Amino acid sequence: MRRRTAPPLSPLPQRDGVDPVRVRLPGGGSWATVREHLAQRFGPERAGAVDALFAAGRIVGADGRAVAADAAYVPGMFVWFHRDLPAEEPVPFPVEVVYRDEHVVVADKPHFLATTPRGSHVTETALARLRRELELPALGAAHRLDRLTAGLVLFTVRPEERGAYQTLFRDRLVRKVYEAVAPYDPGLALPVTVRSRIVKERGTLTAREVPGEPNAVSRVELAEHLADGLARYRLIPRTGQTHQLRVHMTALGVPILGDPLYPEVTAPGPAGDFRRPLQLLARELEFTDPVTGVEHRLRSRRTLAARSSHDGRGGGRAGDQ
């Protein structure tokens, strides 16, 4: 098998913990200049922004020098630039570090904070924050938590080791335990192992169960019967499909409190409203370090405070629970 050549190192530093955009000019096509390709690649609505980047000398080649708009198109050439980002609503809760060594950082992520830059969430992400706060520009995520889910996330310090840690999750060698608050149903026989086939189409907000060979397996246990018709559940996913626990809890008739997507999609709240976090927490993370051989058994320090967050009495530090 032909080995893939690693791209050259970026000539641009990170900005606010975010890497510059890297574009490799593809083979084929009939573009005469670099500008022609980028204008087509990013669409007519962004052509003006592309021209502005060229005019400001902000699109650079591997040598760090500005690339002219009329520079000849060369297949395989790399260019880099920082895109202009819109202002993001600050998530007013800290990312706490529960474990750190020279290979990994395990962080306790708050609700409402995305794990890695994506879409409209770029600088306000756990990865960008940790890169800035820990002064670790090469930090990378080994896996992701949904933006609305709080709890433990594993990050890697050295890029050359990231694949080894990502393989742990791919091969299901990481034991993950979640905690959720949802309605209490005395008729629901627990514990139970839910098996189903879950699919999520690109461009849709929600995942759904469909007939077919199961690809999602979750064990659901009752941890505590709370007041006000609620219960605390212990959730152990055996697989990692998108929104798996949220879909399975909904299928059992006890959707997780504060879920804006299941069982029905609700209108998004106003920007800056952090009062009603999804009551789902990645509580425990256990794995054998593939580099050091150390056995890690880590636990989130956060708590779910469903009643104070969802009864209309205000938010406090709801996203930090």
Contacts in CASP RR format, 6 or more apart in sequence:
PFRMAT RR
TARGET T0000
AUTHOR 0000-0000-0000
METHOD contacts of the structure
MODEL  1
MRRRTAPPLSPLPQRDGVDPVRVRLPGGGSWATVREHLAQRFGPERAGAV
DALFAAGRIVGADGRAVAADAAYVPGMFVWFHRDLPAEEPVPFPVEVVYR
DEHVVVADKPHFLATTPRGSHVTETALARLRRELELPALGAAHRLDRLTA
GLVLFTVRPEERGAYQTLFRDRLVRKVYEAVAPYDPGLALPVTVRSRIVK
ERGTLTAREVPGEPNAVSRVELAEHLADGLARYRLIPRTGQTHQLRVHMT
ALGVPILGDPLYPEVTAPGPAGDFRRPLQLLARELEFTDPVTGVEHRLRS
RRTLAARSSHDGRGGGRAGDQ
7 22 0 8 1.000
7 24 0 8 1.000
7 78 0 8 1.000
8 62 0 8 1.000
8 78 0 8 1.000
10 19 0 8 1.000
10 20 0 8 1.000
10 22 0 8 1.000
10 80 0 8 1.000
11 60 0 8 1.000
11 61 0 8 1.000
11 62 0 8 1.000
11 63 0 8 1.000
11 64 0 8 1.000
11 80 0 8 1.000
12 20 0 8 1.000
12 60 0 8 1.000
12 64 0 8 1.000
12 80 0 8 1.000
12 81 0 8 1.000
12 82 0 8 1.000
13 137 0 8 1.000
14 20 0 8 1.000
14 131 0 8 1.000
14 137 0 8 1.000
15 82 0 8 1.000
16 123 0 8 1.000
16 128 0 8 1.000
16 132 0 8 1.000
17 123 0 8 1.000
17 127 0 8 1.000
17 128 0 8 1.000
17 131 0 8 1.000
17 132 0 8 1.000
17 137 0 8 1.000
18 82 0 8 1.000
18 85 0 8 1.000
18 117 0 8 1.000
18 122 0 8 1.000
18 123 0 8 1.000
18 128 0 8 1.000
20 80 0 8 1.000
20 81 0 8 1.000
20 82 0 8 1.000
21 80 0 8 1.000
21 81 0 8 1.000
21 82 0 8 1.000
21 83 0 8 1.000
22 78 0 8 1.000
22 79 0 8 1.000
22 80 0 8 1.000
23 38 0 8 1.000
23 41 0 8 1.000
23 78 0 8 1.000
23 79 0 8 1.000
23 80 0 8 1.000
24 76 0 8 1.000
24 77 0 8 1.000
24 78 0 8 1.000
25 34 0 8 1.000
25 37 0 8 1.000
25 73 0 8 1.000
25 74 0 8 1.000
25 75 0 8 1.000
25 76 0 8 1.000
25 77 0 8 1.000
25 78 0 8 1.000
25 79 0 8 1.000
26 75 0 8 1.000
26 76 0 8 1.000
27 75 0 8 1.000
27 76 0 8 1.000
28 75 0 8 1.000
31 37 0 8 1.000
31 40 0 8 1.000
31 73 0 8 1.000
32 72 0 8 1.000
32 73 0 8 1.000
33 69 0 8 1.000
33 70 0 8 1.000
33 71 0 8 1.000
33 72 0 8 1.000
33 73 0 8 1.000
34 59 0 8 1.000
34 67 0 8 1.000
34 68 0 8 1.000
34 69 0 8 1.000
34 71 0 8 1.000
34 72 0 8 1.000
34 73 0 8 1.000
34 77 0 8 1.000
34 79 0 8 1.000
35 50 0 8 1.000
35 51 0 8 1.000
35 54 0 8 1.000
35 69 0 8 1.000
35 70 0 8 1.000
35 71 0 8 1.000
36 73 0 8 1.000
37 73 0 8 1.000
38 50 0 8 1.000
38 59 0 8 1.000
38 79 0 8 1.000
39 46 0 8 1.000
39 47 0 8 1.000
39 50 0 8 1.000
39 51 0 8 1.000
42 49 0 8 1.000
42 50 0 8 1.000
49 83 0 8 1.000
49 84 0 8 1.000
51 69 0 8 1.000
53 59 0 8 1.000
53 81 0 8 1.000
54 67 0 8 1.000
54 68 0 8 1.000
54 69 0 8 1.000
55 69 0 8 1.000
57 66 0 8 1.000
57 67 0 8 1.000
58 66 0 8 1.000
58 81 0 8 1.000
58 82 0 8 1.000
59 66 0 8 1.000
59 67 0 8 1.000
59 79 0 8 1.000
59 80 0 8 1.000
59 81 0 8 1.000
60 66 0 8 1.000
60 67 0 8 1.000
60 79 0 8 1.000
60 80 0 8 1.000
60 81 0 8 1.000
61 67 0 8 1.000
61 77 0 8 1.000
61 78 0 8 1.000
61 79 0 8 1.000
61 80 0 8 1.000
62 78 0 8 1.000
64 80 0 8 1.000
67 79 0 8 1.000
85 122 0 8 1.000
85 123 0 8 1.000
86 120 0 8 1.000
88 120 0 8 1.000
88 121 0 8 1.000
88 122 0 8 1.000
88 123 0 8 1.000
88 124 0 8 1.000
89 124 0 8 1.000
89 271 0 8 1.000
89 272 0 8 1.000
90 124 0 8 1.000
91 110 0 8 1.000
91 112 0 8 1.000
91 113 0 8 1.000
91 124 0 8 1.000
91 274 0 8 1.000
91 319 0 8 1.000
92 274 0 8 1.000
93 110 0 8 1.000
93 111 0 8 1.000
93 112 0 8 1.000
93 113 0 8 1.000
93 274 0 8 1.000
93 317 0 8 1.000
93 319 0 8 1.000
93 320 0 8 1.000
94 110 0 8 1.000
94 320 0 8 1.000
95 107 0 8 1.000
95 108 0 8 1.000
95 109 0 8 1.000
95 110 0 8 1.000
95 113 0 8 1.000
95 126 0 8 1.000
95 129 0 8 1.000
95 130 0 8 1.000
95 133 0 8 1.000
96 107 0 8 1.000
96 108 0 8 1.000
96 301 0 8 1.000
97 105 0 8 1.000
97 106 0 8 1.000
97 107 0 8 1.000
97 108 0 8 1.000
97 130 0 8 1.000
97 134 0 8 1.000
98 106 0 8 1.000
98 107 0 8 1.000
98 108 0 8 1.000
98 152 0 8 1.000
98 298 0 8 1.000
98 299 0 8 1.000
98 300 0 8 1.000
98 301 0 8 1.000
99 105 0 8 1.000
99 106 0 8 1.000
99 296 0 8 1.000
99 298 0 8 1.000
100 106 0 8 1.000
100 134 0 8 1.000
101 292 0 8 1.000
102 157 0 8 1.000
103 156 0 8 1.000
103 157 0 8 1.000
103 158 0 8 1.000
103 161 0 8 1.000
103 289 0 8 1.000
103 291 0 8 1.000
103 292 0 8 1.000
104 142 0 8 1.000
104 154 0 8 1.000
104 155 0 8 1.000
104 156 0 8 1.000
104 157 0 8 1.000
104 165 0 8 1.000
104 289 0 8 1.000
105 130 0 8 1.000
105 134 0 8 1.000
105 136 0 8 1.000
105 139 0 8 1.000
105 154 0 8 1.000
105 155 0 8 1.000
105 156 0 8 1.000
105 157 0 8 1.000
106 152 0 8 1.000
106 153 0 8 1.000
106 154 0 8 1.000
106 155 0 8 1.000
106 285 0 8 1.000
106 296 0 8 1.000
106 298 0 8 1.000
107 126 0 8 1.000
107 130 0 8 1.000
107 152 0 8 1.000
107 153 0 8 1.000
107 155 0 8 1.000
108 150 0 8 1.000
108 151 0 8 1.000
108 152 0 8 1.000
108 300 0 8 1.000
108 301 0 8 1.000
108 302 0 8 1.000
109 115 0 8 1.000
109 126 0 8 1.000
109 145 0 8 1.000
109 149 0 8 1.000
109 150 0 8 1.000
109 151 0 8 1.000
109 152 0 8 1.000
109 153 0 8 1.000
109 282 0 8 1.000
110 150 0 8 1.000
110 151 0 8 1.000
110 302 0 8 1.000
110 319 0 8 1.000
110 320 0 8 1.000
111 148 0 8 1.000
111 149 0 8 1.000
111 150 0 8 1.000
111 274 0 8 1.000
111 277 0 8 1.000
111 278 0 8 1.000
111 318 0 8 1.000
111 319 0 8 1.000
111 320 0 8 1.000
111 321 0 8 1.000
112 147 0 8 1.000
112 148 0 8 1.000
112 274 0 8 1.000
112 277 0 8 1.000
112 319 0 8 1.000
113 124 0 8 1.000
113 125 0 8 1.000
113 126 0 8 1.000
113 129 0 8 1.000
113 147 0 8 1.000
114 121 0 8 1.000
114 124 0 8 1.000
114 125 0 8 1.000
114 126 0 8 1.000
114 147 0 8 1.000
115 125 0 8 1.000
115 126 0 8 1.000
115 127 0 8 1.000
115 141 0 8 1.000
115 144 0 8 1.000
115 145 0 8 1.000
115 147 0 8 1.000
115 153 0 8 1.000
116 125 0 8 1.000
116 126 0 8 1.000
116 127 0 8 1.000
116 140 0 8 1.000
116 141 0 8 1.000
116 144 0 8 1.000
117 123 0 8 1.000
117 125 0 8 1.000
117 127 0 8 1.000
117 128 0 8 1.000
118 125 0 8 1.000
121 147 0 8 1.000
122 128 0 8 1.000
126 141 0 8 1.000
126 153 0 8 1.000
127 139 0 8 1.000
127 140 0 8 1.000
127 141 0 8 1.000
127 155 0 8 1.000
130 136 0 8 1.000
130 139 0 8 1.000
130 155 0 8 1.000
131 137 0 8 1.000
131 139 0 8 1.000
136 157 0 8 1.000
138 157 0 8 1.000
138 158 0 8 1.000
138 159 0 8 1.000
139 155 0 8 1.000
139 156 0 8 1.000
139 157 0 8 1.000
140 155 0 8 1.000
140 156 0 8 1.000
140 159 0 8 1.000
140 162 0 8 1.000
141 153 0 8 1.000
141 154 0 8 1.000
141 155 0 8 1.000
141 156 0 8 1.000
142 154 0 8 1.000
142 155 0 8 1.000
142 156 0 8 1.000
142 162 0 8 1.000
142 163 0 8 1.000
142 165 0 8 1.000
142 166 0 8 1.000
142 168 0 8 1.000
142 169 0 8 1.000
143 153 0 8 1.000
143 154 0 8 1.000
143 166 0 8 1.000
143 169 0 8 1.000
143 174 0 8 1.000
144 153 0 8 1.000
145 151 0 8 1.000
145 153 0 8 1.000
145 282 0 8 1.000
146 243 0 8 1.000
146 278 0 8 1.000
148 259 0 8 1.000
148 260 0 8 1.000
148 277 0 8 1.000
148 278 0 8 1.000
148 280 0 8 1.000
149 278 0 8 1.000
149 280 0 8 1.000
149 281 0 8 1.000
149 282 0 8 1.000
150 277 0 8 1.000
150 280 0 8 1.000
150 281 0 8 1.000
150 282 0 8 1.000
150 300 0 8 1.000
150 302 0 8 1.000
150 319 0 8 1.000
150 321 0 8 1.000
151 281 0 8 1.000
151 282 0 8 1.000
151 283 0 8 1.000
151 300 0 8 1.000
151 302 0 8 1.000
152 282 0 8 1.000
152 283 0 8 1.000
152 284 0 8 1.000
152 285 0 8 1.000
152 298 0 8 1.000
152 299 0 8 1.000
152 300 0 8 1.000
153 282 0 8 1.000
154 165 0 8 1.000
154 174 0 8 1.000
154 285 0 8 1.000
154 287 0 8 1.000
156 162 0 8 1.000
156 163 0 8 1.000
156 165 0 8 1.000
161 291 0 8 1.000
164 290 0 8 1.000
164 291 0 8 1.000
165 290 0 8 1.000
167 173 0 8 1.000
167 290 0 8 1.000
168 174 0 8 1.000
168 287 0 8 1.000
168 290 0 8 1.000
172 238 0 8 1.000
172 239 0 8 1.000
173 287 0 8 1.000
173 288 0 8 1.000
174 285 0 8 1.000
174 286 0 8 1.000
174 287 0 8 1.000
175 236 0 8 1.000
175 284 0 8 1.000
175 285 0 8 1.000
175 286 0 8 1.000
175 287 0 8 1.000
176 236 0 8 1.000
176 237 0 8 1.000
176 282 0 8 1.000
176 284 0 8 1.000
176 285 0 8 1.000
176 286 0 8 1.000
177 234 0 8 1.000
177 235 0 8 1.000
177 236 0 8 1.000
177 283 0 8 1.000
177 284 0 8 1.000
178 234 0 8 1.000
178 235 0 8 1.000
178 236 0 8 1.000
178 237 0 8 1.000
178 245 0 8 1.000
178 280 0 8 1.000
178 281 0 8 1.000
178 282 0 8 1.000
178 283 0 8 1.000
179 223 0 8 1.000
179 232 0 8 1.000
179 233 0 8 1.000
179 234 0 8 1.000
179 235 0 8 1.000
179 280 0 8 1.000
179 281 0 8 1.000
179 283 0 8 1.000
179 304 0 8 1.000
180 232 0 8 1.000
180 233 0 8 1.000
180 235 0 8 1.000
180 245 0 8 1.000
180 249 0 8 1.000
180 256 0 8 1.000
180 257 0 8 1.000
180 279 0 8 1.000
180 280 0 8 1.000
180 281 0 8 1.000
180 304 0 8 1.000
181 226 0 8 1.000
181 230 0 8 1.000
181 231 0 8 1.000
181 232 0 8 1.000
181 233 0 8 1.000
181 256 0 8 1.000
181 257 0 8 1.000
181 279 0 8 1.000
181 304 0 8 1.000
181 306 0 8 1.000
182 230 0 8 1.000
182 231 0 8 1.000
182 233 0 8 1.000
182 249 0 8 1.000
182 254 0 8 1.000
182 255 0 8 1.000
182 256 0 8 1.000
182 257 0 8 1.000
182 279 0 8 1.000
183 229 0 8 1.000
183 230 0 8 1.000
183 231 0 8 1.000
183 253 0 8 1.000
183 254 0 8 1.000
183 255 0 8 1.000
183 257 0 8 1.000
184 225 0 8 1.000
184 226 0 8 1.000
184 229 0 8 1.000
184 230 0 8 1.000
184 231 0 8 1.000
184 254 0 8 1.000
185 231 0 8 1.000
185 252 0 8 1.000
185 253 0 8 1.000
185 254 0 8 1.000
188 252 0 8 1.000
188 253 0 8 1.000
188 254 0 8 1.000
190 220 0 8 1.000
190 221 0 8 1.000
190 222 0 8 1.000
191 219 0 8 1.000
191 220 0 8 1.000
191 221 0 8 1.000
191 222 0 8 1.000
192 219 0 8 1.000
192 220 0 8 1.000
192 252 0 8 1.000
193 217 0 8 1.000
193 218 0 8 1.000
193 219 0 8 1.000
193 220 0 8 1.000
194 216 0 8 1.000
194 217 0 8 1.000
194 218 0 8 1.000
194 219 0 8 1.000
194 220 0 8 1.000
194 248 0 8 1.000
194 251 0 8 1.000
194 252 0 8 1.000
195 214 0 8 1.000
195 216 0 8 1.000
195 217 0 8 1.000
196 209 0 8 1.000
196 214 0 8 1.000
196 216 0 8 1.000
196 247 0 8 1.000
196 248 0 8 1.000
196 251 0 8 1.000
197 209 0 8 1.000
197 210 0 8 1.000
197 211 0 8 1.000
197 212 0 8 1.000
197 213 0 8 1.000
197 214 0 8 1.000
197 215 0 8 1.000
197 216 0 8 1.000
198 207 0 8 1.000
198 208 0 8 1.000
198 209 0 8 1.000
198 210 0 8 1.000
198 215 0 8 1.000
198 216 0 8 1.000
198 241 0 8 1.000
198 242 0 8 1.000
198 243 0 8 1.000
198 244 0 8 1.000
198 247 0 8 1.000
199 207 0 8 1.000
199 208 0 8 1.000
199 210 0 8 1.000
200 206 0 8 1.000
200 207 0 8 1.000
200 208 0 8 1.000
200 241 0 8 1.000
200 242 0 8 1.000
200 243 0 8 1.000
205 261 0 8 1.000
205 265 0 8 1.000
206 243 0 8 1.000
206 261 0 8 1.000
206 262 0 8 1.000
206 265 0 8 1.000
207 241 0 8 1.000
207 242 0 8 1.000
207 243 0 8 1.000
207 244 0 8 1.000
207 247 0 8 1.000
208 247 0 8 1.000
209 247 0 8 1.000
209 251 0 8 1.000
215 239 0 8 1.000
215 241 0 8 1.000
216 237 0 8 1.000
216 239 0 8 1.000
216 240 0 8 1.000
216 241 0 8 1.000
216 244 0 8 1.000
216 247 0 8 1.000
216 248 0 8 1.000
217 237 0 8 1.000
217 238 0 8 1.000
217 239 0 8 1.000
218 235 0 8 1.000
218 236 0 8 1.000
218 237 0 8 1.000
218 238 0 8 1.000
218 239 0 8 1.000
218 244 0 8 1.000
218 245 0 8 1.000
218 248 0 8 1.000
219 235 0 8 1.000
219 236 0 8 1.000
219 238 0 8 1.000
220 233 0 8 1.000
220 234 0 8 1.000
220 235 0 8 1.000
220 248 0 8 1.000
220 249 0 8 1.000
220 252 0 8 1.000
221 233 0 8 1.000
221 234 0 8 1.000
221 235 0 8 1.000
221 236 0 8 1.000
222 231 0 8 1.000
222 232 0 8 1.000
222 233 0 8 1.000
222 234 0 8 1.000
223 231 0 8 1.000
223 232 0 8 1.000
223 233 0 8 1.000
223 234 0 8 1.000
224 231 0 8 1.000
224 232 0 8 1.000
225 231 0 8 1.000
226 232 0 8 1.000
226 306 0 8 1.000
226 307 0 8 1.000
227 307 0 8 1.000
228 307 0 8 1.000
228 311 0 8 1.000
230 257 0 8 1.000
230 306 0 8 1.000
230 307 0 8 1.000
231 254 0 8 1.000
232 304 0 8 1.000
233 249 0 8 1.000
233 254 0 8 1.000
235 245 0 8 1.000
235 249 0 8 1.000
237 244 0 8 1.000
237 245 0 8 1.000
241 247 0 8 1.000
243 261 0 8 1.000
243 262 0 8 1.000
245 256 0 8 1.000
245 280 0 8 1.000
246 255 0 8 1.000
246 256 0 8 1.000
246 259 0 8 1.000
246 261 0 8 1.000
246 262 0 8 1.000
246 280 0 8 1.000
247 262 0 8 1.000
249 255 0 8 1.000
249 256 0 8 1.000
249 262 0 8 1.000
250 256 0 8 1.000
250 259 0 8 1.000
250 262 0 8 1.000
250 263 0 8 1.000
255 262 0 8 1.000
255 263 0 8 1.000
256 262 0 8 1.000
256 278 0 8 1.000
256 279 0 8 1.000
256 280 0 8 1.000
257 278 0 8 1.000
257 279 0 8 1.000
257 306 0 8 1.000
257 310 0 8 1.000
258 276 0 8 1.000
258 277 0 8 1.000
258 278 0 8 1.000
258 279 0 8 1.000
258 310 0 8 1.000
259 278 0 8 1.000
259 280 0 8 1.000
260 266 0 8 1.000
260 268 0 8 1.000
260 278 0 8 1.000
274 315 0 8 1.000
274 318 0 8 1.000
274 319 0 8 1.000
275 309 0 8 1.000
275 312 0 8 1.000
275 314 0 8 1.000
275 315 0 8 1.000
275 316 0 8 1.000
275 318 0 8 1.000
276 309 0 8 1.000
276 310 0 8 1.000
276 315 0 8 1.000
276 318 0 8 1.000
277 309 0 8 1.000
277 318 0 8 1.000
277 319 0 8 1.000
277 321 0 8 1.000
279 304 0 8 1.000
279 306 0 8 1.000
279 309 0 8 1.000
279 310 0 8 1.000
280 304 0 8 1.000
281 300 0 8 1.000
281 302 0 8 1.000
281 304 0 8 1.000
282 300 0 8 1.000
283 299 0 8 1.000
283 300 0 8 1.000
284 297 0 8 1.000
284 298 0 8 1.000
284 299 0 8 1.000
284 300 0 8 1.000
285 296 0 8 1.000
285 298 0 8 1.000
285 299 0 8 1.000
286 295 0 8 1.000
286 296 0 8 1.000
286 297 0 8 1.000
286 298 0 8 1.000
287 296 0 8 1.000
288 294 0 8 1.000
288 295 0 8 1.000
288 296 0 8 1.000
289 295 0 8 1.000
289 296 0 8 1.000
302 320 0 8 1.000
302 321 0 8 1.000
303 321 0 8 1.000
304 321 0 8 1.000
305 318 0 8 1.000
305 321 0 8 1.000
308 314 0 8 1.000
308 315 0 8 1.000
308 316 0 8 1.000
308 318 0 8 1.000
309 315 0 8 1.000
309 318 0 8 1.000
309 319 0 8 1.000
309 321 0 8 1.000
END
